[in-house]
């Protein structure tokens, strides 16, 4: 039934574990309208996006409250790149967000909005990607 729902809606149903604990309704890092290409049916749908604590959520409506449920969520730590994509999909103000296994396409309303989203998501990728901890550093010079 879930795969039928995804095929009809064009969006993956969010997994609550992906956003549990993130108060996406309060003080987000960035919000705004973007047009997103569906995962299965490649139609374009306008959604309200919220970037907070390393997660990119999307909603049908711009009023996001504690009771709102995201239509989807992308943990940005799983993303490798975010960059302009006008040449790839031949649409103005397009950008792409890529993981190891998938590339998602978005359309902003202006060049400035596109650049602002790319910068915000890029900063979030860097901040939330797994960093090397002190315990993982091997100092080969200390053994001499």
PEPE-V115304 format. One line per field, one symbol per residue. ss: DSSP state (2 for helix, 1 for strand, 0 for the rest). A space follows every 50 residues. Layout:
BEGIN
ss: ???
END
This chain:
BEGIN
ss: 02222222200000022200000000000111111110000001111111 11001111100000000000011112221111110222200001111110 00111110002222222222222222220000022200022220
END
